Amino acid sequence: MSQLMKKNLMGAALLATAPIVKAAGGISEGGKSQRGVNHLTLEEAPLENITLCVPGKSMTGLTGDFRYLPDRVAIVIAPFETNYVKLTFIVSHINALDDDHILFLTYSQQTSPSPQIPTPRSINKLKLDLNTLEIIGIYNVSAFGMEAQSETRIGSGNPAPRVKWEFDINLDTSEIPTMMNGGTDTIYMQAALIKKTDFEAGKMDSMILSEMDTIQFVPNECPDMMVVEEGGSPVRVSEMCASADGSFGICNVNTTK
């Protein structure tokens, strides 16, 4: 499946010089922002054996399960301390669907100065470089909705529900240091949603995408300061850990063991 995805993406890149047309449903580039209709949101949350470096005091959205993070984080990779660190990715929102869809998570070690695939339906554009793009996860999203609701004394359910998708990624702490030693310590990630029939037909221009998130790998411990934007001033880092049982909070000497 991942090879087919890569083939379809590369094939769609050949269409980049084709005229951009209005997408189905009247949504086009520059249209009103509607999450789940013309864009997705990608968030990361710590899950297991992980130490995260987060710029400033930007750790927000504390819930019973996760603390959502900003679009740029760093992950401490300490070789040989553990086989993997686990990060959860959350895609919001997927609206009620009449057709089966494919949701996928991709990353690249490089960005592209301009979109390599036209995606007129999506406000967010594909910013990843296709030559180094890899697919981490591909998920089937079956058609779903809500049965017609009877009116009650307090109202009725909205017949168009929406869901968040959460999927866990094991980051290999034996392979990533090799990549870091080769001069690459940063990856860029995006999620995308596409109708299954369009995917099978190679019509990748119909997908909607999330914003691009940046993940940097740092050796052994968080730096004191972290650059959040190119050309910007470094900001002080807040450190956050998740233990082997998935509990997260303030880091201490035993947190990631």
N, C-alpha and C positions, 0 to 999 in steps of 0.2 A: 504494500500500500504506500509506504513512504517513497519508494522509487517512482511509483506512478504519480504521486503528488509532486515530486521534484520535476518530473518530466512535464507535467501539466503546467507548472509554474514557469519553467523555461520556455515552453511553447507559447504561453500567454505573453511572455516578454516580447516575442516577435510581433505582437499586435500593438506595441506601444506607440507606433507612429500612425495607427489607424485613427479616424475621426472619433471623438468622444460623443456618445449619444446619451439621451436621457434614459435613466434606468426605469425598470418597471415600477408602477405605483406612483410615478411622478416625482420620485426622489432623485435629485441630481446633485452634482458638485455645487457646494455653496448653499445647499438647502438647510432648513431648520434642523438643529441638532436633536435627534431622537434616538436615544440609546436602545439598541436592539433592532432598530430599523435601518439606520445608516451609520452606526458605529458601535463598537464594543468598548468596555473598560477592562483593563488587565491589572490585577493587583497581586502582590506577593505577600505571603505570611510565613513566619518561621514554624517549623513543625518538629524536627528531631535532630539532635546532635549538631546544632548549628549556632554559630555566633555571627550576628549581623552588625554591620557598621552603618548607622543611619545619620544623615546630615542633620545637625542641630537638634531641636526638640520637635522634630516633625513626625514622631511616632504618634499616629492618631487612630481613632476608630476602634478602641479597645472593646472587645466583645467577650463572651464566654469562651470562645474558641480561638479567635485570631486577633492580632493587632495589625491592621493594614498599614502598609509602608508607602513611602514616596516612590516616584518613578525612577529614582536612582538609589541603589544600595550597594554595599560591598559585603562580600562573604569571606569569612576567615577560613582559609584552607590550611590545615595543619597536617602534613603528610604523616601517615602511619599511626595517628592517634585514633582514627576510626575509619572504617572502609567507605563510609558515605556520610553525607549530610543531606537532610531532606527538607525541601522547600515546597510549600503549597502555592499553586497558582489559582486565582479566582477570576473567572470571566463573567462579567455582568453586562447587560442582562440578555437573556435569550427569550424573546416573546413567543407567545403561542404560535405554533407552526402548522400549516396545512400539509407540508411535505417533509420528508426525511431530509436531514441536513448532515453535513460533516463539519465538525469543529476541530481545528488543529492549532498547535502551538509550535512556533518556529523560532530559531535564533540564527544569528550570523555574527561572525567576528568583525564584520565591516558594515558600514552603512552606505547607502547610495545617495549621491547628490540630488537625484531626481527619481521619481517612481519608475520602476522598470516594467510595471504592469498597470495599464489603465483600470481604475476601479471607480467608475462614475457614480456608483450607488453609495460608496463609502466616503464619509467626511475624512476619516483617517486614511492616509495613503501608505502603501508598502514602502518603508524606508530601509529595509534590509537589502544587502547586496546578494543577489541570487547565486553568484559564483561560490560563496562560502556558506550559503544557507543550508541548515539541516533541520529536519522535522523531529521534535522531541516526542510529541504525542498526537495521535489521530483518534478522534472519538465520534461514534455514531450518535446523532441526536435525532431520535424518532419524533414524528409528528405528535403534537400533544395540544390539548386544549381543556376546556371545562364544559361539562354538560350544562344544558340550559337550566337556569336556576329559577325556582319559584320565589315569588315575592314573600318576604316575611315582615313581621312588625317592625324590624329594625333595618330592613333593606335587603339587598341580594348581592351575591358574589359577582365580581367583574368576570365576564365570560372570556376574557383574554388574559390569562395569568402569565407571569414571567418567572424565570428561574435563574439562579446563579449556578455555574458549573465549577466544581473544585476538583483539581487533580494534583497528585503529589509527584514530585520528581526527585529521584535519588541522584545526587551529584557525586560522581566518582572521585574520591580524594587521592586516588593513585594516578589517574590520568590527567586531571586538571593541572597539577604542578608541572607536568611535562609541557603542557600548552603555555603555562606562565613562563617557563624557562626559555621557550621559543620566542618570547617577546609579545605574547598576547595575553593580557590579563583582564580584558573586558569583552563582554558579549552583549548583544542587543536582541531584544525579544519582542515578538508581536503574536497576538492570537487572531484567528480569522474564522469566519463562519460562511459556509456556502451550501447552496442546495445540492443534494446528492446527485441529482441528474445532471446539473451543470458541471459538477466536479468530474463525473464520469465522461462527460463530453469534452472536457478540457476547457470549459468556458470560465476561466478563473477571474475574468473581469467582473463577474457578478458578486464577488465576495465582499463582505464588510469586515473591517479590521479594527483592532484596538489601537490605542496609542503605542508608541515604542517605549519600552522600559530598558534601562541600562543596569547591568549587573557587573560589578568589578570584583575580581578575586584578589585577596591580599594574603600574604603569608603570615601565619602564626598568630597575629593579633591585629586589632583595629589600629589604624593610624590616629594620631591626635587630631589631625585636620584632614578634610576631604574636599576635593574640587567637585562642585555640583554642576556647574556650567562652564563650558569652554570660555576662557577669558575672564571668568568671574573670580571673586576672591574665595579662598578656601574657608570652609566653615568648620566649627568644632563638631566632633562626632559623638553621637550617643551610641552606646553599645547595648545590644540586646541578645539574649541567649534563649535557646530552647533545649531542654534536656532530653535524654534518651526516651523518656516516657511522654514527651510532647508538651510538658509544662514549660511556660516561658515567663521571662521576667528579667530582673536585674542579674547581670553576670556575676559569677563568683568562681572561685578556683575549682569547684566541683561541678559546675553547671553542665558542662559539655562532656563529662566523662561517663 
